[in-house]
């Protein structure tokens, strides 16, 4: 995980449509929450619906990078109803290695200048609420009566 203030690597990554996108295209429009995860990770699967909710409510500012092949990533997106941008860090996972990831999901909020504003690992409601506020979400991301853990390591 990168430290606050570090430059996030600007890589060209494949997307689910068969194209490729440069990561800086996302953060050039404003702060972007980049979330690295894996389809087989239960904690990633726990976080993805909330990230989708954040994307739907803000319309921008969230992108997921999966350590999966295209068919697996497409299947996950269909299963969970994901419409947020998804990119792929294909094996041997060069972006994940460069970020020195220790677990997934790992989140980095990246500013327009490409520098990390905030980072977090695993599933943490307080961190997700903080990311949501920084992306301009009016109101809470989580409902007061929602079940589920406050924190779950990746």
matplotlib code that plots the C-alpha trace (Angstrom):
import matplotlib.pyplot as plt

x = [0.0, 1.3, 1.7, -0.2, 1.6, 3.2, 2.6, 0.3, 1.7, 0.1, -0.3, -2.3, -4.5, -7.0, -10.7, -13.6, -14.5, -11.2, -9.7, -7.1, -7.3, -4.6, -5.2, -4.6, -7.6, -9.7, -8.0, -7.6, -11.3, -11.1, -10.2, -10.6, -10.9, -8.8, -9.6, -7.5, -9.2, -9.7, -12.8, -12.0, -11.5, -14.5, -13.5, -13.4, -16.8, -18.1, -16.8, -17.8, -21.6, -20.8, -18.3, -21.0, -23.4, -20.8, -20.2, -24.0, -24.5, -21.6, -21.5, -17.7, -14.7, -14.5, -12.6, -11.9, -8.7, -9.1, -6.4, -8.4, -8.6, -11.2, -13.8, -13.6, -13.9, -16.8, -18.6, -18.0, -19.3, -22.5, -23.0, -22.8, -24.4, -21.4, -21.4, -18.4, -15.2, -13.2, -9.6, -7.4, -4.0, -3.2, -0.8, 2.0, 0.2, 2.8, 0.7, 0.0, 3.7, 4.7, 2.2, 3.6, 0.1, -0.2, -3.9, -7.0, -9.0, -6.7, -8.0, -6.1, -7.9, -5.8, -6.0, -5.9, -2.1, -1.8, -0.8, -2.4, -4.7, -5.8, -5.3, -6.9, -6.8, -9.6, -13.2, -13.6, -16.9, -15.3, -12.7, -15.4, -17.5, -14.4, -13.7, -17.4, -17.3, -14.1, -15.7, -18.6, -21.3, -24.1, -25.2, -24.0, -22.9, -24.2, -27.7, -28.1, -29.8, -27.4, -26.1, -22.5, -19.1, -17.6, -14.2, -13.0, -9.3, -8.5]
y = [0.0, 3.4, 6.1, 9.4, 11.8, 9.1, 9.2, 6.4, 4.6, 5.7, 2.5, 1.5, -1.4, -3.5, -3.0, -5.5, -4.3, -5.4, -2.0, -0.4, 2.7, 4.9, 5.3, 9.0, 9.4, 8.6, 10.9, 13.8, 14.4, 14.6, 12.5, 8.8, 5.9, 3.1, -0.3, -3.4, -6.7, -10.3, -12.2, -15.1, -12.7, -12.6, -9.2, -7.8, -9.3, -7.7, -4.2, -4.2, -3.6, -0.6, 0.7, 0.3, 2.2, 5.0, 5.1, 5.2, 8.0, 10.1, 9.1, 9.2, 8.8, 5.0, 2.4, -1.2, -3.0, -6.8, -9.3, -11.6, -12.7, -11.1, -14.0, -14.1, -10.4, -10.2, -13.0, -11.2, -7.9, -9.7, -11.6, -8.4, -6.0, -3.8, -0.9, 1.0, 1.0, -2.2, -2.6, -5.6, -6.2, -9.4, -12.1, -11.7, -8.6, -5.9, -3.0, -5.0, -5.8, -2.1, -1.1, -3.8, -5.0, -7.1, -7.8, -7.1, -5.1, -2.1, 1.3, 4.5, 7.8, 9.6, 13.3, 15.2, 15.4, 11.6, 11.6, 9.4, 11.4, 8.5, 4.7, 1.7, -2.1, -4.5, -3.6, -0.7, 1.2, 4.3, 4.4, 3.9, 6.7, 9.0, 8.1, 8.8, 12.2, 13.1, 12.2, 14.5, 12.1, 13.9, 11.8, 8.4, 5.5, 3.0, 2.8, 2.9, -0.5, -2.3, -5.5, -6.5, -6.0, -2.6, -4.0, -7.1, -7.7, -8.7]
z = [0.0, -0.9, 1.8, 1.7, -0.6, -2.8, -6.5, -7.7, -10.7, -14.0, -15.9, -18.9, -17.8, -19.8, -19.2, -19.5, -23.0, -24.5, -24.5, -22.3, -20.1, -18.6, -14.8, -14.9, -17.2, -14.1, -11.6, -14.1, -13.7, -10.0, -6.9, -7.7, -5.3, -6.9, -5.3, -5.9, -5.3, -6.4, -7.3, -4.9, -1.9, 0.4, 1.7, -1.8, -2.5, 0.7, -0.4, -4.0, -3.6, -1.4, -4.0, -6.6, -4.4, -4.1, -7.8, -8.5, -6.1, -7.2, -10.9, -10.9, -8.7, -8.2, -10.2, -9.4, -10.5, -10.3, -10.1, -12.4, -16.0, -18.2, -18.0, -14.2, -13.9, -16.3, -14.3, -11.0, -12.5, -13.8, -10.5, -8.4, -10.9, -11.2, -13.6, -12.1, -14.2, -13.9, -15.0, -14.8, -13.2, -15.1, -13.9, -12.8, -11.3, -12.0, -10.5, -7.3, -7.0, -7.5, -4.8, -2.5, -1.7, 1.4, 1.2, -0.9, -1.1, -0.8, -1.5, -2.6, -2.9, -5.6, -6.2, -9.6, -9.2, -9.1, -5.4, -2.7, -0.4, 1.8, 1.8, 3.5, 3.5, 4.0, 4.6, 7.1, 7.2, 8.7, 5.9, 3.2, 4.7, 4.7, 1.1, 0.2, 1.9, 0.1, -3.2, -2.5, -1.4, 0.4, 3.4, 4.6, 2.4, 4.9, 6.3, 10.0, 10.0, 7.6, 8.9, 8.4, 10.0, 10.8, 9.9, 8.1, 7.2, 3.6]

ax = plt.figure().add_subplot(projection="3d")
ax.plot(x, y, z, "-o")
ax.set_aspect("equal")
plt.show()
